[in-house]
């Protein structure tokens, strides 16, 4: 994930969402990757490793 953040320049703020209890939180990042496998595939796509 850190490698993608270094490669991409994102000027937007991460979205705000509501939890099940009704609290509002802001995501840490715009990019959400659910597995290390997907992250590795994306890095290969971008950097051609």
PDB file as gemmi writes it, atoms N, CA and C in Angstrom:
CRYST1    1.000    1.000    1.000  90.00  90.00  90.00 P 1                      
ATOM      1  N   UNK A   1       0.820  -1.188   0.000  1.00  0.00           N  
ATOM      2  CA  UNK A   1       0.000   0.000   0.000  1.00  0.00           C  
ATOM      3  C   UNK A   1       0.868   1.257   0.000  1.00  0.00           C  
ATOM      4  N   UNK A   2       1.940   1.249   0.777  1.00  0.00           N  
ATOM      5  CA  UNK A   2       2.805   2.422   0.832  1.00  0.00           C  
ATOM      6  C   UNK A   2       3.431   2.721  -0.526  1.00  0.00           C  
ATOM      7  N   UNK A   3       3.757   1.663  -1.279  1.00  0.00           N  
ATOM      8  CA  UNK A   3       4.344   1.867  -2.600  1.00  0.00           C  
ATOM      9  C   UNK A   3       3.360   2.559  -3.533  1.00  0.00           C  
ATOM     10  N   UNK A   4       2.083   2.189  -3.441  1.00  0.00           N  
ATOM     11  CA  UNK A   4       1.064   2.840  -4.275  1.00  0.00           C  
ATOM     12  C   UNK A   4       0.906   4.302  -3.887  1.00  0.00           C  
ATOM     13  N   UNK A   5       0.946   4.594  -2.595  1.00  0.00           N  
ATOM     14  CA  UNK A   5       0.823   5.984  -2.153  1.00  0.00           C  
ATOM     15  C   UNK A   5       1.983   6.831  -2.640  1.00  0.00           C  
ATOM     16  N   UNK A   6       3.170   6.256  -2.746  1.00  0.00           N  
ATOM     17  CA  UNK A   6       4.322   6.995  -3.259  1.00  0.00           C  
ATOM     18  C   UNK A   6       4.174   7.262  -4.756  1.00  0.00           C  
ATOM     19  N   UNK A   7       3.561   6.329  -5.464  1.00  0.00           N  
ATOM     20  CA  UNK A   7       3.420   6.422  -6.913  1.00  0.00           C  
ATOM     21  C   UNK A   7       2.288   7.361  -7.322  1.00  0.00           C  
ATOM     22  N   UNK A   8       1.178   7.305  -6.601  1.00  0.00           N  
ATOM     23  CA  UNK A   8      -0.006   8.092  -6.947  1.00  0.00           C  
ATOM     24  C   UNK A   8      -0.025   9.417  -6.194  1.00  0.00           C  
ATOM     25  N   UNK A   9      -0.460  10.462  -6.856  1.00  0.00           N  
ATOM     26  CA  UNK A   9      -0.649  11.754  -6.208  1.00  0.00           C  
ATOM     27  C   UNK A   9      -2.150  12.005  -6.165  1.00  0.00           C  
ATOM     28  N   UNK A  10      -2.701  11.936  -4.969  1.00  0.00           N  
ATOM     29  CA  UNK A  10      -4.145  12.106  -4.800  1.00  0.00           C  
ATOM     30  C   UNK A  10      -4.369  13.373  -3.985  1.00  0.00           C  
ATOM     31  N   UNK A  11      -5.113  14.311  -4.560  1.00  0.00           N  
ATOM     32  CA  UNK A  11      -5.329  15.598  -3.902  1.00  0.00           C  
ATOM     33  C   UNK A  11      -6.673  15.677  -3.182  1.00  0.00           C  
ATOM     34  N   UNK A  12      -7.458  14.624  -3.247  1.00  0.00           N  
ATOM     35  CA  UNK A  12      -8.754  14.609  -2.573  1.00  0.00           C  
ATOM     36  C   UNK A  12      -8.600  14.161  -1.130  1.00  0.00           C  
ATOM     37  N   UNK A  13      -9.547  14.584  -0.298  1.00  0.00           N  
ATOM     38  CA  UNK A  13      -9.581  14.079   1.069  1.00  0.00           C  
ATOM     39  C   UNK A  13     -10.289  12.724   1.058  1.00  0.00           C  
ATOM     40  N   UNK A  14      -9.891  11.823   1.937  1.00  0.00           N  
ATOM     41  CA  UNK A  14     -10.593  10.538   2.023  1.00  0.00           C  
ATOM     42  C   UNK A  14     -12.052  10.749   2.431  1.00  0.00           C  
ATOM     43  N   UNK A  15     -12.939   9.840   2.015  1.00  0.00           N  
ATOM     44  CA  UNK A  15     -14.361  10.009   2.300  1.00  0.00           C  
ATOM     45  C   UNK A  15     -14.697   9.841   3.781  1.00  0.00           C  
ATOM     46  N   UNK A  16     -15.806  10.446   4.174  1.00  0.00           N  
ATOM     47  CA  UNK A  16     -16.344  10.297   5.526  1.00  0.00           C  
ATOM     48  C   UNK A  16     -17.452   9.259   5.451  1.00  0.00           C  
ATOM     49  N   UNK A  17     -17.504   8.395   6.444  1.00  0.00           N  
ATOM     50  CA  UNK A  17     -18.528   7.356   6.464  1.00  0.00           C  
ATOM     51  C   UNK A  17     -19.119   7.261   7.862  1.00  0.00           C  
ATOM     52  N   UNK A  18     -20.284   6.638   7.972  1.00  0.00           N  
ATOM     53  CA  UNK A  18     -20.930   6.442   9.265  1.00  0.00           C  
ATOM     54  C   UNK A  18     -20.741   5.006   9.722  1.00  0.00           C  
ATOM     55  N   UNK A  19     -20.438   4.850  11.002  1.00  0.00           N  
ATOM     56  CA  UNK A  19     -20.305   3.518  11.579  1.00  0.00           C  
ATOM     57  C   UNK A  19     -21.696   2.985  11.919  1.00  0.00           C  
ATOM     58  N   UNK A  20     -21.754   1.735  12.359  1.00  0.00           N  
ATOM     59  CA  UNK A  20     -23.038   1.136  12.742  1.00  0.00           C  
ATOM     60  C   UNK A  20     -23.681   1.877  13.905  1.00  0.00           C  
ATOM     61  N   UNK A  21     -22.848   2.494  14.749  1.00  0.00           N  
ATOM     62  CA  UNK A  21     -23.376   3.224  15.906  1.00  0.00           C  
ATOM     63  C   UNK A  21     -23.743   4.664  15.570  1.00  0.00           C  
ATOM     64  N   UNK A  22     -23.520   5.087  14.324  1.00  0.00           N  
ATOM     65  CA  UNK A  22     -23.899   6.421  13.892  1.00  0.00           C  
ATOM     66  C   UNK A  22     -22.789   7.459  13.967  1.00  0.00           C  
ATOM     67  N   UNK A  23     -21.602   7.052  14.412  1.00  0.00           N  
ATOM     68  CA  UNK A  23     -20.475   7.986  14.460  1.00  0.00           C  
ATOM     69  C   UNK A  23     -19.925   8.214  13.057  1.00  0.00           C  
ATOM     70  N   UNK A  24     -19.450   9.423  12.803  1.00  0.00           N  
ATOM     71  CA  UNK A  24     -18.827   9.722  11.512  1.00  0.00           C  
ATOM     72  C   UNK A  24     -17.318   9.604  11.644  1.00  0.00           C  
ATOM     73  N   UNK A  25     -16.721   8.920  10.685  1.00  0.00           N  
ATOM     74  CA  UNK A  25     -15.266   8.751  10.656  1.00  0.00           C  
ATOM     75  C   UNK A  25     -14.773   9.061   9.255  1.00  0.00           C  
ATOM     76  N   UNK A  26     -13.508   9.440   9.172  1.00  0.00           N  
ATOM     77  CA  UNK A  26     -12.901   9.679   7.864  1.00  0.00           C  
ATOM     78  C   UNK A  26     -11.891   8.574   7.599  1.00  0.00           C  
ATOM     79  N   UNK A  27     -11.940   8.040   6.407  1.00  0.00           N  
ATOM     80  CA  UNK A  27     -11.004   6.977   6.046  1.00  0.00           C  
ATOM     81  C   UNK A  27      -9.576   7.517   6.066  1.00  0.00           C  
ATOM     82  N   UNK A  28      -8.620   6.622   6.286  1.00  0.00           N  
ATOM     83  CA  UNK A  28      -7.212   7.013   6.300  1.00  0.00           C  
ATOM     84  C   UNK A  28      -6.697   7.273   4.895  1.00  0.00           C  
ATOM     85  N   UNK A  29      -7.320   6.617   3.905  1.00  0.00           N  
ATOM     86  CA  UNK A  29      -6.782   6.637   2.562  1.00  0.00           C  
ATOM     87  C   UNK A  29      -7.920   6.481   1.562  1.00  0.00           C  
ATOM     88  N   UNK A  30      -7.740   6.969   0.350  1.00  0.00           N  
ATOM     89  CA  UNK A  30      -8.740   6.768  -0.697  1.00  0.00           C  
ATOM     90  C   UNK A  30      -8.669   5.367  -1.287  1.00  0.00           C  
ATOM     91  N   UNK A  31      -7.482   4.780  -1.229  1.00  0.00           N  
ATOM     92  CA  UNK A  31      -7.287   3.457  -1.815  1.00  0.00           C  
ATOM     93  C   UNK A  31      -7.534   2.411  -0.745  1.00  0.00           C  
ATOM     94  N   UNK A  32      -8.402   1.460  -1.046  1.00  0.00           N  
ATOM     95  CA  UNK A  32      -8.656   0.364  -0.111  1.00  0.00           C  
ATOM     96  C   UNK A  32      -8.341  -0.937  -0.817  1.00  0.00           C  
ATOM     97  N   UNK A  33      -7.432  -1.675  -0.259  1.00  0.00           N  
ATOM     98  CA  UNK A  33      -7.062  -2.973  -0.819  1.00  0.00           C  
ATOM     99  C   UNK A  33      -7.358  -4.024   0.235  1.00  0.00           C  
ATOM    100  N   UNK A  34      -8.150  -5.033  -0.157  1.00  0.00           N  
ATOM    101  CA  UNK A  34      -8.595  -6.020   0.814  1.00  0.00           C  
ATOM    102  C   UNK A  34      -7.630  -7.172   1.009  1.00  0.00           C  
ATOM    103  N   UNK A  35      -6.694  -7.357   0.109  1.00  0.00           N  
ATOM    104  CA  UNK A  35      -5.767  -8.469   0.298  1.00  0.00           C  
ATOM    105  C   UNK A  35      -4.387  -8.123  -0.232  1.00  0.00           C  
ATOM    106  N   UNK A  36      -3.396  -8.788   0.322  1.00  0.00           N  
ATOM    107  CA  UNK A  36      -2.022  -8.567  -0.121  1.00  0.00           C  
ATOM    108  C   UNK A  36      -1.833  -9.031  -1.559  1.00  0.00           C  
ATOM    109  N   UNK A  37      -2.597 -10.036  -1.977  1.00  0.00           N  
ATOM    110  CA  UNK A  37      -2.487 -10.548  -3.345  1.00  0.00           C  
ATOM    111  C   UNK A  37      -2.881  -9.462  -4.340  1.00  0.00           C  
ATOM    112  N   UNK A  38      -3.968  -8.775  -4.081  1.00  0.00           N  
ATOM    113  CA  UNK A  38      -4.424  -7.699  -4.964  1.00  0.00           C  
ATOM    114  C   UNK A  38      -3.389  -6.580  -4.977  1.00  0.00           C  
ATOM    115  N   UNK A  39      -2.826  -6.261  -3.831  1.00  0.00           N  
ATOM    116  CA  UNK A  39      -1.811  -5.213  -3.755  1.00  0.00           C  
ATOM    117  C   UNK A  39      -0.597  -5.576  -4.599  1.00  0.00           C  
ATOM    118  N   UNK A  40      -0.154  -6.813  -4.506  1.00  0.00           N  
ATOM    119  CA  UNK A  40       0.995  -7.257  -5.300  1.00  0.00           C  
ATOM    120  C   UNK A  40       0.697  -7.174  -6.794  1.00  0.00           C  
ATOM    121  N   UNK A  41      -0.518  -7.565  -7.196  1.00  0.00           N  
ATOM    122  CA  UNK A  41      -0.894  -7.507  -8.610  1.00  0.00           C  
ATOM    123  C   UNK A  41      -0.911  -6.064  -9.110  1.00  0.00           C  
ATOM    124  N   UNK A  42      -1.415  -5.151  -8.297  1.00  0.00           N  
ATOM    125  CA  UNK A  42      -1.438  -3.740  -8.692  1.00  0.00           C  
ATOM    126  C   UNK A  42      -0.027  -3.180  -8.830  1.00  0.00           C  
ATOM    127  N   UNK A  43       0.843  -3.540  -7.901  1.00  0.00           N  
ATOM    128  CA  UNK A  43       2.227  -3.070  -7.985  1.00  0.00           C  
ATOM    129  C   UNK A  43       2.911  -3.594  -9.237  1.00  0.00           C  
ATOM    130  N   UNK A  44       2.647  -4.849  -9.576  1.00  0.00           N  
ATOM    131  CA  UNK A  44       3.216  -5.410 -10.806  1.00  0.00           C  
ATOM    132  C   UNK A  44       2.702  -4.664 -12.027  1.00  0.00           C  
ATOM    133  N   UNK A  45       1.417  -4.325 -12.018  1.00  0.00           N  
ATOM    134  CA  UNK A  45       0.833  -3.578 -13.130  1.00  0.00           C  
ATOM    135  C   UNK A  45       1.496  -2.210 -13.288  1.00  0.00           C  
ATOM    136  N   UNK A  46       1.647  -1.484 -12.182  1.00  0.00           N  
ATOM    137  CA  UNK A  46       2.208  -0.139 -12.231  1.00  0.00           C  
ATOM    138  C   UNK A  46       3.699  -0.130 -12.513  1.00  0.00           C  
ATOM    139  N   UNK A  47       4.432  -1.021 -11.847  1.00  0.00           N  
ATOM    140  CA  UNK A  47       5.890  -0.955 -11.903  1.00  0.00           C  
ATOM    141  C   UNK A  47       6.521  -2.021 -12.780  1.00  0.00           C  
ATOM    142  N   UNK A  48       5.731  -3.009 -13.205  1.00  0.00           N  
ATOM    143  CA  UNK A  48       6.237  -4.038 -14.099  1.00  0.00           C  
ATOM    144  C   UNK A  48       7.297  -4.938 -13.503  1.00  0.00           C  
ATOM    145  N   UNK A  49       7.180  -5.234 -12.226  1.00  0.00           N  
ATOM    146  CA  UNK A  49       8.177  -6.108 -11.565  1.00  0.00           C  
ATOM    147  C   UNK A  49       8.018  -7.523 -12.015  1.00  0.00           C  
TER     148      UNK A  49                                                      
END                                                                             
